[in-house]
Amino acid sequence: MFKSRKNHQKKDGPSHRIFNPRKIRTPRYRARRTIILGIVVVTALFIGKIILSFFNFERVSFALSGNMHYTEGQIYDVLGENLDNIVTDSEAETARYLKDNLSYIKEVHVTKNLVKRQLTIQVTERKVLAYLNLLLVDDPKTDYSPKSNKKQKKKEHFYLIDQEGYVLESIKPEHYDKLTKITDEGEHIPEIGKQVKSTTTQLGIQVLKHVRLRKPEIAKDLMCIDARDAKKILIQLRNLPIQVWIAADMVEVGFHNLSLFINQHALSTLQNQGLLPVENQKRHKDADPRQRPSLSKYTYLDARYKDILYLGGANK
């Protein structure tokens, strides 16, 4: 009997695996393999392009709400500068980008729907409170206190601001004569979209907000607030030809006394011109003429103290 080859190999010694010789790859084979690989790569790129174009925000639709100052087109133009990052950025990053580039936006909430390719933007815009008249001092070392008699060269800059002092835009004041002007001085031009933290500007804002809340009849005629000297805030009204001085710690009392003075002066003026009703003329006909001051003789009304009003001028 013949012994199996397997047993024979074990008996004679270890066996060795025999490798087939490497096949010779002809140029035709290599060309075919290259073509197949190219087709696979092109197909993968095509599929990737389809996927990316599906999530492409260049054709995004907007669902915009809360906007009063900005149109959908203006917001789209701003986002257009950053469209490449909208898909990858978070909603918070997109919202921050809008706030940094649109000065009127106070708050913004962004929601992205990649499937619908829709961007939902809810904004809260800042409202104009007044305009800032900034006197830019050329020499920072110069004493530019309103009490100083030194003549200084100051350039005027005008900006719309909101109730927190955020700069909304640069303006020409003649187009906004119905707004209250808040005067301030500084060494640097404020940045659009940033808050003016100057004590003078913030005090002027607080005075204006107080008058609007407590004395709306005065607020509608309030032309200018100059709070560079907190102990003597200068107020200018359209219906009063003289300045009013009010201290920062007497704002409420000062405007109350000012309101009484304006009402009394209006009655006296009407009475002098014979324009009051008959019953009112009888009531005031015996009034002391000295209680009906002619304001052309005076340059300021001092309302800085409790229950005291003082009319003064250059010759007083």
PyMOL commands that set and color helices and strands:
alter all, ss='L'
color gray80, all
select helices_A, chain A and resi 5-12+27-54+57-59+72-80+83-86+91-101+173-175+199-214+216-219+248-272+278-284+289-291+295-297
alter helices_A, ss='H'
color red, helices_A
select strands_A, chain A and resi 61-65+105-113+118-125+128-137+154-162+167-170+181-186+222-226+233-237+243-246+300-305+308-312
alter strands_A, ss='S'
color yellow, strands_A
deselect
rebuild
show_as cartoon
